[in-house]
Amino acid sequence: MRLTPSLFALLALFVGAAACAGGTSQEPPAVDLSNVPRWDVPLDVPDEEKSRVNPIPSDPESLEQGRVLFNSQCSMCHGEAGDGTGDLVARLDLQMPDLTEAQLQEARSDGEWYFVIAFGHGRMPGDESSKFTDKWKWDLVNHMRALRDRASDERLPAGA
Ligand code: HEC
């Protein structure tokens, strides 16, 4: 079907209205860290992506690849330690998660983090140009898991 200009305008209006009604835009909402801990705020990731299983074992090769990628592509925001203290944070006025936190690590699945790397979230840019292979994205996930601050495990609620 060819869309006539007026039909197209109508369609655009309709889509626009639907987006407003849902209160959503193309960008997933940034997580509001003002009054709730970040791990209590779910990421905007489809359920089937959350349950995706990490196929790449966290072996020395994967961890090394993940480290190199993270330190070159992510640390300007997340900091090399993953604690959210990269050089760009103040400059861009970003609200950064602390990826090392045990509670955040427990709250998120590998599939969820993989999805965020691929598609971004809030003000976090995604890999739209697909410069990362599938394996590299899992390498990054493996590396972030390795950044977990073991000391923060003590702050996990009992039974977690
Ligand atoms: C321009 C700065 C910036 C860069 C570069 C960046 N991030 Fe992020 N990242 C963010 C921000 C800001 C958030 C929080 C997004 C939100 O609030 O919705 C975030 C969130 C995340 C999360 C979700 C944390 C959670 O709540 O569970 C993961 C995982 C992540 N980033 C991984 C990465 C990886 C891996 C890279 C590199 C490939 C990367 N980021 C590059 C800014 C950045």
Backbone and ligand atoms as CSV (ligand in chain L), in Angstrom:
chain,resi,resn,atom,element,x,y,z
A,1,MET,N,N,0.844,-1.201,0.000
A,1,MET,CA,C,0.000,0.000,0.000
A,1,MET,C,C,0.877,1.248,0.000
A,2,ARG,N,N,0.493,2.216,-0.877
A,2,ARG,CA,C,1.237,3.476,-0.847
A,2,ARG,C,C,0.546,4.422,0.104
A,3,LEU,N,N,1.300,5.072,0.936
A,3,LEU,CA,C,0.681,6.009,1.876
A,3,LEU,C,C,0.578,7.376,1.222
A,4,THR,N,N,-0.632,7.910,1.154
A,4,THR,CA,C,-0.770,9.275,0.658
A,4,THR,C,C,-0.264,10.199,1.752
A,5,PRO,N,N,0.149,11.417,1.387
A,5,PRO,CA,C,0.695,12.318,2.413
A,5,PRO,C,C,-0.272,12.527,3.584
A,6,SER,N,N,-1.586,12.681,3.276
A,6,SER,CA,C,-2.511,12.972,4.380
A,6,SER,C,C,-2.665,11.756,5.291
A,7,LEU,N,N,-2.695,10.568,4.676
A,7,LEU,CA,C,-2.817,9.365,5.494
A,7,LEU,C,C,-1.575,9.216,6.365
A,8,PHE,N,N,-0.458,9.552,5.765
A,8,PHE,CA,C,0.796,9.462,6.521
A,8,PHE,C,C,0.774,10.410,7.718
A,9,ALA,N,N,0.263,11.636,7.476
A,9,ALA,CA,C,0.193,12.619,8.566
A,9,ALA,C,C,-0.707,12.099,9.678
A,10,LEU,N,N,-1.825,11.489,9.280
A,10,LEU,CA,C,-2.772,10.957,10.245
A,10,LEU,C,C,-2.111,9.862,11.088
A,11,LEU,N,N,-1.366,9.024,10.377
A,11,LEU,CA,C,-0.675,7.912,11.036
A,11,LEU,C,C,0.344,8.457,12.043
A,12,ALA,N,N,1.067,9.482,11.601
A,12,ALA,CA,C,2.081,10.076,12.468
A,12,ALA,C,C,1.422,10.631,13.729
A,13,LEU,N,N,0.270,11.283,13.529
A,13,LEU,CA,C,-0.470,11.851,14.665
A,13,LEU,C,C,-0.870,10.752,15.638
A,14,PHE,N,N,-1.385,9.657,15.035
A,14,PHE,CA,C,-1.870,8.547,15.843
A,14,PHE,C,C,-0.732,7.946,16.674
A,15,VAL,N,N,0.386,7.714,15.993
A,15,VAL,CA,C,1.538,7.124,16.686
A,15,VAL,C,C,2.017,8.074,17.781
A,16,GLY,N,N,2.034,9.370,17.454
A,16,GLY,CA,C,2.461,10.378,18.434
A,16,GLY,C,C,1.551,10.360,19.646
A,17,ALA,N,N,0.224,10.310,19.396
A,17,ALA,CA,C,-0.739,10.322,20.492
A,17,ALA,C,C,-0.576,9.078,21.352
A,18,ALA,N,N,-0.354,7.936,20.696
A,18,ALA,CA,C,-0.195,6.685,21.440
A,18,ALA,C,C,1.035,6.772,22.336
A,19,ALA,N,N,2.098,7.365,21.778
A,19,ALA,CA,C,3.331,7.481,22.568
A,19,ALA,C,C,3.095,8.367,23.785
A,20,CYS,N,N,2.343,9.469,23.599
A,20,CYS,CA,C,2.071,10.384,24.714
A,20,CYS,C,C,1.209,9.686,25.753
A,21,ALA,N,N,0.172,8.972,25.261
A,21,ALA,CA,C,-0.756,8.325,26.187
A,21,ALA,C,C,-0.005,7.327,27.064
A,22,GLY,N,N,0.942,6.622,26.469
A,22,GLY,CA,C,1.707,5.645,27.230
A,22,GLY,C,C,2.768,6.305,28.090
A,23,GLY,N,N,2.966,7.579,27.892
A,23,GLY,CA,C,3.974,8.296,28.673
A,23,GLY,C,C,5.385,7.865,28.302
A,24,THR,N,N,5.523,7.250,27.155
A,24,THR,CA,C,6.862,6.779,26.802
A,24,THR,C,C,7.322,7.473,25.526
A,25,SER,N,N,8.604,7.547,25.363
A,25,SER,CA,C,9.146,8.034,24.108
A,25,SER,C,C,9.983,6.890,23.545
A,26,GLN,N,N,10.724,7.125,22.511
A,26,GLN,CA,C,11.571,6.085,21.935
A,26,GLN,C,C,12.634,5.627,22.937
A,27,GLU,N,N,13.175,6.602,23.676
A,27,GLU,CA,C,14.212,6.306,24.652
A,27,GLU,C,C,13.616,5.638,25.882
A,28,PRO,N,N,14.217,4.552,26.381
A,28,PRO,CA,C,13.716,4.040,27.641
A,28,PRO,C,C,13.955,5.081,28.739
A,29,PRO,N,N,13.096,5.134,29.750
A,29,PRO,CA,C,13.267,6.159,30.765
A,29,PRO,C,C,14.559,5.948,31.545
A,30,ALA,N,N,15.226,7.041,31.888
A,30,ALA,CA,C,16.407,6.917,32.731
A,30,ALA,C,C,15.937,6.474,34.110
A,31,VAL,N,N,16.743,5.682,34.777
A,31,VAL,CA,C,16.370,5.234,36.111
A,31,VAL,C,C,16.521,6.407,37.081
A,32,ASP,N,N,15.491,6.657,37.840
A,32,ASP,CA,C,15.526,7.769,38.789
A,32,ASP,C,C,16.131,7.286,40.107
A,33,LEU,N,N,17.303,7.803,40.413
A,33,LEU,CA,C,18.015,7.326,41.600
A,33,LEU,C,C,17.742,8.187,42.817
A,34,SER,N,N,16.811,9.152,42.678
A,34,SER,CA,C,16.677,10.132,43.746
A,34,SER,C,C,16.186,9.545,45.068
A,35,ASN,N,N,15.231,8.602,45.020
A,35,ASN,CA,C,14.718,8.134,46.319
A,35,ASN,C,C,14.689,6.623,46.512
A,36,VAL,N,N,14.977,5.859,45.471
A,36,VAL,CA,C,14.991,4.398,45.638
A,36,VAL,C,C,16.345,3.865,45.222
A,37,PRO,N,N,16.796,2.790,45.887
A,37,PRO,CA,C,18.055,2.209,45.434
A,37,PRO,C,C,17.908,1.709,44.005
A,38,ARG,N,N,18.973,1.826,43.254
A,38,ARG,CA,C,18.913,1.502,41.831
A,38,ARG,C,C,18.451,0.068,41.569
A,39,TRP,N,N,18.882,-0.859,42.426
A,39,TRP,CA,C,18.544,-2.256,42.169
A,39,TRP,C,C,17.047,-2.517,42.339
A,40,ASP,N,N,16.328,-1.596,42.985
A,40,ASP,CA,C,14.876,-1.758,43.115
A,40,ASP,C,C,14.133,-1.218,41.901
A,41,VAL,N,N,14.851,-0.575,41.003
A,41,VAL,CA,C,14.210,-0.030,39.806
A,41,VAL,C,C,14.516,-0.961,38.634
A,42,PRO,N,N,13.484,-1.627,38.111
A,42,PRO,CA,C,13.760,-2.570,37.018
A,42,PRO,C,C,14.245,-1.861,35.764
A,43,LEU,N,N,15.107,-2.529,35.027
A,43,LEU,CA,C,15.521,-1.995,33.732
A,43,LEU,C,C,14.404,-2.264,32.729
A,44,ASP,N,N,14.345,-1.417,31.720
A,44,ASP,CA,C,13.339,-1.566,30.679
A,44,ASP,C,C,13.863,-2.560,29.637
A,45,VAL,N,N,13.746,-3.840,29.974
A,45,VAL,CA,C,14.261,-4.913,29.113
A,45,VAL,C,C,13.176,-5.979,28.988
A,46,PRO,N,N,12.877,-6.435,27.767
A,46,PRO,CA,C,11.840,-7.466,27.589
A,46,PRO,C,C,12.175,-8.750,28.356
A,47,ASP,N,N,11.140,-9.419,28.888
A,47,ASP,CA,C,11.343,-10.616,29.711
A,47,ASP,C,C,12.162,-11.693,29.009
A,48,GLU,N,N,11.878,-11.893,27.703
A,48,GLU,CA,C,12.586,-12.979,27.010
A,48,GLU,C,C,14.078,-12.664,26.883
A,49,GLU,N,N,14.427,-11.390,26.923
A,49,GLU,CA,C,15.851,-11.013,26.873
A,49,GLU,C,C,16.497,-11.221,28.247
A,50,LYS,N,N,15.714,-10.952,29.293
A,50,LYS,CA,C,16.242,-11.124,30.651
A,50,LYS,C,C,16.677,-12.558,30.895
A,51,SER,N,N,15.919,-13.516,30.325
A,51,SER,CA,C,16.200,-14.916,30.626
A,51,SER,C,C,17.193,-15.536,29.646
A,52,ARG,N,N,17.733,-14.716,28.749
A,52,ARG,CA,C,18.721,-15.233,27.791
A,52,ARG,C,C,19.957,-15.731,28.552
A,53,VAL,N,N,20.400,-16.941,28.187
A,53,VAL,CA,C,21.520,-17.548,28.922
A,53,VAL,C,C,22.851,-17.142,28.289
A,54,ASN,N,N,23.800,-16.777,29.138
A,54,ASN,CA,C,25.137,-16.388,28.691
A,54,ASN,C,C,25.876,-17.623,28.141
A,55,PRO,N,N,26.161,-17.668,26.830
A,55,PRO,CA,C,26.784,-18.866,26.252
A,55,PRO,C,C,28.308,-18.867,26.375
A,56,ILE,N,N,28.880,-17.755,26.835
A,56,ILE,CA,C,30.344,-17.645,26.850
A,56,ILE,C,C,30.879,-17.876,28.260
A,57,PRO,N,N,31.668,-18.934,28.451
A,57,PRO,CA,C,32.211,-19.189,29.785
A,57,PRO,C,C,33.130,-18.053,30.231
A,58,SER,N,N,33.092,-17.795,31.514
A,58,SER,CA,C,33.909,-16.712,32.053
A,58,SER,C,C,35.341,-17.214,32.273
A,59,ASP,N,N,36.023,-17.530,31.171
A,59,ASP,CA,C,37.391,-18.042,31.278
A,59,ASP,C,C,38.383,-16.873,31.102
A,60,PRO,N,N,39.682,-17.123,31.315
A,60,PRO,CA,C,40.649,-16.019,31.258
A,60,PRO,C,C,40.610,-15.259,29.931
A,61,GLU,N,N,40.392,-15.958,28.827
A,61,GLU,CA,C,40.360,-15.286,27.515
A,61,GLU,C,C,39.195,-14.314,27.439
A,62,SER,N,N,38.025,-14.768,27.854
A,62,SER,CA,C,36.831,-13.912,27.805
A,62,SER,C,C,36.988,-12.724,28.747
A,63,LEU,N,N,37.505,-12.982,29.934
A,63,LEU,CA,C,37.667,-11.903,30.919
A,63,LEU,C,C,38.648,-10.846,30.411
A,64,GLU,N,N,39.709,-11.301,29.747
A,64,GLU,CA,C,40.702,-10.361,29.235
A,64,GLU,C,C,40.110,-9.527,28.101
A,65,GLN,N,N,39.371,-10.182,27.211
A,65,GLN,CA,C,38.716,-9.460,26.116
A,65,GLN,C,C,37.712,-8.448,26.685
A,66,GLY,N,N,36.966,-8.873,27.683
A,66,GLY,CA,C,35.986,-7.987,28.311
A,66,GLY,C,C,36.655,-6.800,28.981
A,67,ARG,N,N,37.779,-7.056,29.615
A,67,ARG,CA,C,38.493,-5.973,30.308
A,67,ARG,C,C,38.982,-4.924,29.311
A,68,VAL,N,N,39.573,-5.397,28.210
A,68,VAL,CA,C,40.103,-4.469,27.207
A,68,VAL,C,C,38.967,-3.624,26.611
A,69,LEU,N,N,37.856,-4.287,26.293
A,69,LEU,CA,C,36.708,-3.558,25.735
A,69,LEU,C,C,36.156,-2.557,26.753
A,70,PHE,N,N,35.996,-3.005,27.979
A,70,PHE,CA,C,35.403,-2.148,29.002
A,70,PHE,C,C,36.268,-0.908,29.242
A,71,ASN,N,N,37.579,-1.151,29.349
A,71,ASN,CA,C,38.461,-0.020,29.667
A,71,ASN,C,C,38.595,0.962,28.508
A,72,SER,N,N,38.310,0.496,27.286
A,72,SER,CA,C,38.410,1.425,26.164
A,72,SER,C,C,37.056,2.021,25.770
A,73,GLN,N,N,35.951,1.298,25.995
A,73,GLN,CA,C,34.650,1.752,25.487
A,73,GLN,C,C,33.672,2.188,26.582
A,74,CYS,N,N,33.933,1.842,27.805
A,74,CYS,CA,C,32.925,2.047,28.854
A,74,CYS,C,C,33.454,2.839,30.042
A,75,SER,N,N,34.764,2.784,30.270
A,75,SER,CA,C,35.296,3.328,31.524
A,75,SER,C,C,35.225,4.849,31.587
A,76,MET,N,N,35.083,5.534,30.430
A,76,MET,CA,C,34.976,6.995,30.491
A,76,MET,C,C,33.723,7.402,31.260
A,77,CYS,N,N,32.755,6.535,31.302
A,77,CYS,CA,C,31.560,6.798,32.122
A,77,CYS,C,C,31.570,5.921,33.384
A,78,HIS,N,N,31.767,4.618,33.197
A,78,HIS,CA,C,31.615,3.695,34.328
A,78,HIS,C,C,32.838,3.628,35.235
A,79,GLY,N,N,33.982,4.161,34.796
A,79,GLY,CA,C,35.210,4.030,35.571
A,79,GLY,C,C,35.786,2.632,35.377
A,80,GLU,N,N,37.107,2.497,35.413
A,80,GLU,CA,C,37.702,1.174,35.189
A,80,GLU,C,C,37.236,0.171,36.223
A,81,ALA,N,N,36.980,0.640,37.439
A,81,ALA,CA,C,36.521,-0.272,38.486
A,81,ALA,C,C,35.048,-0.625,38.312
A,82,GLY,N,N,34.330,0.139,37.492
A,82,GLY,CA,C,32.900,-0.110,37.293
A,82,GLY,C,C,32.015,0.581,38.320
A,83,ASP,N,N,32.643,1.416,39.135
A,83,ASP,CA,C,31.883,2.040,40.234
A,83,ASP,C,C,31.197,3.348,39.833
A,84,GLY,N,N,31.266,3.688,38.559
A,84,GLY,CA,C,30.515,4.862,38.077
A,84,GLY,C,C,31.251,6.174,38.229
A,85,THR,N,N,32.573,6.124,38.226
A,85,THR,CA,C,33.336,7.351,38.452
A,85,THR,C,C,34.202,7.722,37.253
A,86,GLY,N,N,33.665,7.549,36.038
A,86,GLY,CA,C,34.421,7.892,34.839
A,86,GLY,C,C,34.548,9.397,34.646
A,87,ASP,N,N,35.487,9.770,33.781
A,87,ASP,CA,C,35.784,11.189,33.552
A,87,ASP,C,C,34.603,11.977,32.990
A,88,LEU,N,N,33.721,11.290,32.243
A,88,LEU,CA,C,32.630,12.008,31.573
A,88,LEU,C,C,31.425,12.270,32.482
A,89,VAL,N,N,31.404,11.664,33.647
A,89,VAL,CA,C,30.198,11.702,34.491
A,89,VAL,C,C,29.810,13.137,34.859
A,90,ALA,N,N,30.772,13.901,35.360
A,90,ALA,CA,C,30.467,15.277,35.752
A,90,ALA,C,C,30.175,16.129,34.518
A,91,ARG,N,N,30.966,15.926,33.489
A,91,ARG,CA,C,30.832,16.712,32.269
A,91,ARG,C,C,29.449,16.553,31.642
A,92,LEU,N,N,28.921,15.331,31.657
A,92,LEU,CA,C,27.610,15.075,31.050
A,92,LEU,C,C,26.489,15.055,32.091
A,93,ASP,N,N,26.843,15.300,33.356
A,93,ASP,CA,C,25.863,15.294,34.438
A,93,ASP,C,C,25.059,13.986,34.442
A,94,LEU,N,N,25.797,12.860,34.486
A,94,LEU,CA,C,25.162,11.539,34.430
A,94,LEU,C,C,24.920,11.001,35.837
A,95,GLN,N,N,23.845,10.235,35.978
A,95,GLN,CA,C,23.603,9.502,37.223
A,95,GLN,C,C,24.045,8.071,36.983
A,96,MET,N,N,25.189,7.714,37.530
A,96,MET,CA,C,25.772,6.415,37.195
A,96,MET,C,C,25.421,5.331,38.198
A,97,PRO,N,N,25.164,4.124,37.680
A,97,PRO,CA,C,25.038,2.979,38.580
A,97,PRO,C,C,26.417,2.549,39.056
A,98,ASP,N,N,26.470,1.912,40.223
A,98,ASP,CA,C,27.702,1.287,40.684
A,98,ASP,C,C,27.593,-0.196,40.325
A,99,LEU,N,N,28.279,-0.580,39.237
A,99,LEU,CA,C,28.145,-1.946,38.733
A,99,LEU,C,C,28.776,-2.970,39.673
A,100,THR,N,N,29.563,-2.503,40.631
A,100,THR,CA,C,30.252,-3.438,41.529
A,100,THR,C,C,29.361,-3.878,42.694
A,101,GLU,N,N,28.275,-3.148,42.931
A,101,GLU,CA,C,27.407,-3.415,44.074
A,101,GLU,C,C,26.772,-4.797,44.025
A,102,ALA,N,N,26.912,-5.555,45.101
A,102,ALA,CA,C,26.342,-6.907,45.148
A,102,ALA,C,C,24.836,-6.876,44.884
A,103,GLN,N,N,24.139,-5.890,45.457
A,103,GLN,CA,C,22.687,-5.872,45.293
A,103,GLN,C,C,22.270,-5.625,43.844
A,104,LEU,N,N,23.038,-4.785,43.149
A,104,LEU,CA,C,22.740,-4.550,41.730
A,104,LEU,C,C,23.068,-5.809,40.922
A,105,GLN,N,N,24.211,-6.406,41.221
A,105,GLN,CA,C,24.625,-7.617,40.509
A,105,GLN,C,C,23.592,-8.729,40.663
A,106,GLU,N,N,23.021,-8.838,41.869
A,106,GLU,CA,C,22.020,-9.881,42.108
A,106,GLU,C,C,20.712,-9.570,41.392
A,107,ALA,N,N,20.404,-8.272,41.317
A,107,ALA,CA,C,19.114,-7.868,40.747
A,107,ALA,C,C,19.067,-8.036,39.228
A,108,ARG,N,N,20.221,-8.002,38.586
A,108,ARG,CA,C,20.249,-8.054,37.119
A,108,ARG,C,C,20.734,-9.399,36.611
A,109,SER,N,N,20.116,-9.859,35.530
A,109,SER,CA,C,20.576,-11.100,34.888
A,109,SER,C,C,21.622,-10.754,33.825
A,110,ASP,N,N,22.368,-11.772,33.388
A,110,ASP,CA,C,23.343,-11.569,32.313
A,110,ASP,C,C,22.640,-11.066,31.047
A,111,GLY,N,N,21.474,-11.665,30.746
A,111,GLY,CA,C,20.739,-11.288,29.539
A,111,GLY,C,C,20.333,-9.822,29.559
A,112,GLU,N,N,19.993,-9.353,30.752
A,112,GLU,CA,C,19.584,-7.959,30.914
A,112,GLU,C,C,20.742,-7.010,30.603
A,113,TRP,N,N,21.894,-7.319,31.112
A,113,TRP,CA,C,23.061,-6.460,30.879
A,113,TRP,C,C,23.499,-6.537,29.418
A,114,TYR,N,N,23.408,-7.737,28.850
A,114,TYR,CA,C,23.719,-7.909,27.423
A,114,TYR,C,C,22.820,-6.985,26.591
A,115,PHE,N,N,21.550,-6.954,26.929
A,115,PHE,CA,C,20.573,-6.146,26.190
A,115,PHE,C,C,20.893,-4.654,26.322
A,116,VAL,N,N,21.274,-4.236,27.521
A,116,VAL,CA,C,21.617,-2.818,27.735
A,116,VAL,C,C,22.847,-2.440,26.897
A,117,ILE,N,N,23.821,-3.336,26.825
A,117,ILE,CA,C,25.009,-3.046,26.011
A,117,ILE,C,C,24.604,-2.896,24.542
A,118,ALA,N,N,23.708,-3.770,24.087
A,118,ALA,CA,C,23.317,-3.746,22.671
A,118,ALA,C,C,22.442,-2.538,22.349
A,119,PHE,N,N,21.489,-2.229,23.214
A,119,PHE,CA,C,20.479,-1.230,22.847
A,119,PHE,C,C,20.501,0.041,23.689
A,120,GLY,N,N,21.364,0.081,24.697
A,120,GLY,CA,C,21.422,1.264,25.538
A,120,GLY,C,C,20.279,1.294,26.526
A,121,HIS,N,N,20.296,2.297,27.406
A,121,HIS,CA,C,19.223,2.447,28.402
A,121,HIS,C,C,19.294,3.858,28.954
A,122,GLY,N,N,18.190,4.596,28.875
A,122,GLY,CA,C,18.233,5.970,29.360
A,122,GLY,C,C,19.336,6.734,28.649
A,123,ARG,N,N,20.252,7.294,29.399
A,123,ARG,CA,C,21.319,8.083,28.787
A,123,ARG,C,C,22.545,7.249,28.432
A,124,MET,N,N,22.432,5.954,28.648
A,124,MET,CA,C,23.541,5.077,28.238
A,124,MET,C,C,23.396,4.739,26.761
A,125,PRO,N,N,24.416,5.047,25.959
A,125,PRO,CA,C,24.319,4.762,24.521
A,125,PRO,C,C,24.397,3.263,24.238
A,126,GLY,N,N,23.662,2.790,23.252
A,126,GLY,CA,C,23.733,1.387,22.859
A,126,GLY,C,C,24.732,1.197,21.729
A,127,ASP,N,N,24.868,-0.033,21.320
A,127,ASP,CA,C,25.821,-0.371,20.253
A,127,ASP,C,C,25.078,-0.416,18.920
A,128,GLU,N,N,24.486,0.725,18.567
A,128,GLU,CA,C,23.631,0.763,17.369
A,128,GLU,C,C,24.371,0.358,16.099
A,129,SER,N,N,25.645,0.712,16.017
A,129,SER,CA,C,26.375,0.390,14.794
A,129,SER,C,C,26.961,-1.020,14.845
A,130,SER,N,N,26.591,-1.789,15.880
A,130,SER,CA,C,27.035,-3.184,16.019
A,130,SER,C,C,28.534,-3.345,15.873
A,131,LYS,N,N,29.282,-2.489,16.549
A,131,LYS,CA,C,30.733,-2.671,16.462
A,131,LYS,C,C,31.187,-3.815,17.363
A,132,PHE,N,N,30.344,-4.196,18.322
A,132,PHE,CA,C,30.680,-5.346,19.173
A,132,PHE,C,C,30.048,-6.606,18.606
A,133,THR,N,N,30.831,-7.681,18.518
A,133,THR,CA,C,30.245,-8.967,18.145
A,133,THR,C,C,29.426,-9.457,19.337
A,134,ASP,N,N,28.636,-10.488,19.073
A,134,ASP,CA,C,27.866,-11.126,20.136
A,134,ASP,C,C,28.768,-11.543,21.287
A,135,LYS,N,N,29.867,-12.200,20.906
A,135,LYS,CA,C,30.783,-12.708,21.937
A,135,LYS,C,C,31.337,-11.563,22.768
A,136,TRP,N,N,31.692,-10.469,22.119
A,136,TRP,CA,C,32.252,-9.342,22.859
A,136,TRP,C,C,31.264,-8.826,23.902
A,137,LYS,N,N,29.978,-8.810,23.551
A,137,LYS,CA,C,28.987,-8.317,24.523
A,137,LYS,C,C,28.937,-9.239,25.743
A,138,TRP,N,N,29.033,-10.555,25.476
A,138,TRP,CA,C,29.056,-11.481,26.622
A,138,TRP,C,C,30.376,-11.345,27.384
A,139,ASP,N,N,31.487,-11.101,26.673
A,139,ASP,CA,C,32.775,-10.876,27.348
A,139,ASP,C,C,32.649,-9.693,28.303
A,140,LEU,N,N,31.952,-8.652,27.828
A,140,LEU,CA,C,31.752,-7.468,28.682
A,140,LEU,C,C,30.940,-7.834,29.922
A,141,VAL,N,N,29.905,-8.645,29.717
A,141,VAL,CA,C,29.083,-9.067,30.863
A,141,VAL,C,C,29.961,-9.855,31.845
A,142,ASN,N,N,30.758,-10.797,31.309
A,142,ASN,CA,C,31.635,-11.585,32.183
A,142,ASN,C,C,32.583,-10.682,32.958
A,143,HIS,N,N,33.138,-9.687,32.270
A,143,HIS,CA,C,34.056,-8.770,32.941
A,143,HIS,C,C,33.339,-7.996,34.053
A,144,MET,N,N,32.124,-7.514,33.759
A,144,MET,CA,C,31.398,-6.743,34.790
A,144,MET,C,C,31.073,-7.609,36.003
A,145,ARG,N,N,30.771,-8.878,35.751
A,145,ARG,CA,C,30.521,-9.793,36.891
A,145,ARG,C,C,31.777,-9.904,37.754
A,146,ALA,N,N,32.940,-9.917,37.063
A,146,ALA,CA,C,34.199,-10.050,37.803
A,146,ALA,C,C,34.535,-8.790,38.596
A,147,LEU,N,N,33.880,-7.680,38.250
A,147,LEU,CA,C,34.148,-6.425,38.972
A,147,LEU,C,C,33.373,-6.356,40.290
A,148,ARG,N,N,32.526,-7.353,40.535
A,148,ARG,CA,C,31.704,-7.350,41.750
A,148,ARG,C,C,32.558,-7.129,42.993
A,149,ASP,N,N,32.135,-6.191,43.786
A,149,ASP,CA,C,32.842,-5.866,45.024
A,149,ASP,C,C,32.417,-6.867,46.093
A,150,ARG,N,N,33.286,-7.823,46.365
A,150,ARG,CA,C,32.940,-8.895,47.303
A,150,ARG,C,C,32.610,-8.348,48.689
A,151,ALA,N,N,33.225,-7.221,49.047
A,151,ALA,CA,C,32.948,-6.652,50.374
A,151,ALA,C,C,31.489,-6.227,50.475
A,152,SER,N,N,30.910,-5.811,49.339
A,152,SER,CA,C,29.526,-5.333,49.389
A,152,SER,C,C,28.537,-6.492,49.525
A,153,ASP,N,N,29.012,-7.744,49.386
A,153,ASP,CA,C,28.122,-8.893,49.591
A,153,ASP,C,C,27.551,-8.891,51.006
A,154,GLU,N,N,28.318,-8.325,51.935
A,154,GLU,CA,C,27.852,-8.309,53.326
A,154,GLU,C,C,26.597,-7.470,53.494
A,155,ARG,N,N,26.367,-6.560,52.558
A,155,ARG,CA,C,25.175,-5.718,52.676
A,155,ARG,C,C,23.935,-6.359,52.064
A,156,LEU,N,N,24.099,-7.565,51.497
A,156,LEU,CA,C,22.929,-8.247,50.935
A,156,LEU,C,C,21.982,-8.623,52.068
A,157,PRO,N,N,20.667,-8.508,51.843
A,157,PRO,CA,C,19.731,-8.930,52.877
A,157,PRO,C,C,19.880,-10.430,53.136
A,158,ALA,N,N,19.588,-10.861,54.361
A,158,ALA,CA,C,19.734,-12.266,54.698
A,158,ALA,C,C,18.911,-13.122,53.741
A,159,GLY,N,N,19.480,-14.239,53.334
A,159,GLY,CA,C,18.748,-15.150,52.454
A,159,GLY,C,C,18.914,-14.843,50.988
A,160,ALA,N,N,19.597,-13.753,50.652
A,160,ALA,CA,C,19.742,-13.398,49.227
A,160,ALA,C,C,20.841,-14.223,48.599
L,1,HEC,C1,C,28.249,8.024,27.923
L,1,HEC,C2,C,28.419,7.300,29.148
L,1,HEC,C3,C,28.316,5.792,29.125
L,1,HEC,C4,C,29.053,4.898,28.373
L,1,HEC,C5,C,30.133,5.198,27.355
L,1,HEC,C6,C,28.603,3.588,28.772
L,1,HEC,N1,N,27.627,3.679,29.715
L,1,HEC,FE1,FE,26.675,2.112,30.630
L,1,HEC,N2,N,25.454,3.420,31.576
L,1,HEC,C7,C,25.524,4.796,31.505
L,1,HEC,C8,C,24.427,5.372,32.246
L,1,HEC,C9,C,24.159,6.866,32.406
L,1,HEC,C10,C,23.682,4.292,32.762
L,1,HEC,C11,C,22.388,4.387,33.555
L,1,HEC,C12,C,21.256,4.327,32.554
L,1,HEC,C13,C,19.887,4.588,33.150
L,1,HEC,O1,O,19.807,5.223,34.196
L,1,HEC,O2,O,18.913,4.153,32.544
L,1,HEC,C14,C,24.345,3.077,32.314
L,1,HEC,C15,C,23.910,1.798,32.612
L,1,HEC,C16,C,24.589,0.647,32.293
L,1,HEC,C17,C,24.188,-0.686,32.688
L,1,HEC,C18,C,22.939,-1.061,33.488
L,1,HEC,C19,C,23.207,-0.967,34.983
L,1,HEC,C20,C,22.023,-1.467,35.800
L,1,HEC,O3,O,21.272,-0.659,36.338
L,1,HEC,O4,O,21.872,-2.682,35.933
L,1,HEC,C21,C,25.134,-1.531,32.187
L,1,HEC,C22,C,25.173,-3.042,32.325
L,1,HEC,C23,C,26.105,-0.749,31.475
L,1,HEC,N3,N,25.736,0.577,31.555
L,1,HEC,C24,C,27.208,-1.253,30.814
L,1,HEC,C25,C,28.013,-0.510,29.949
L,1,HEC,C26,C,29.045,-1.080,29.096
L,1,HEC,C27,C,29.457,-2.535,29.081
L,1,HEC,C28,C,29.555,-0.052,28.357
L,1,HEC,C29,C,30.613,-0.094,27.289
L,1,HEC,C30,C,30.371,-0.990,26.182
L,1,HEC,C31,C,28.873,1.163,28.762
L,1,HEC,N4,N,27.948,0.838,29.721
L,1,HEC,C32,C,29.131,2.414,28.256
L,1,HEC,C33,C,26.480,5.528,30.828
L,1,HEC,C34,C,27.415,4.998,29.953
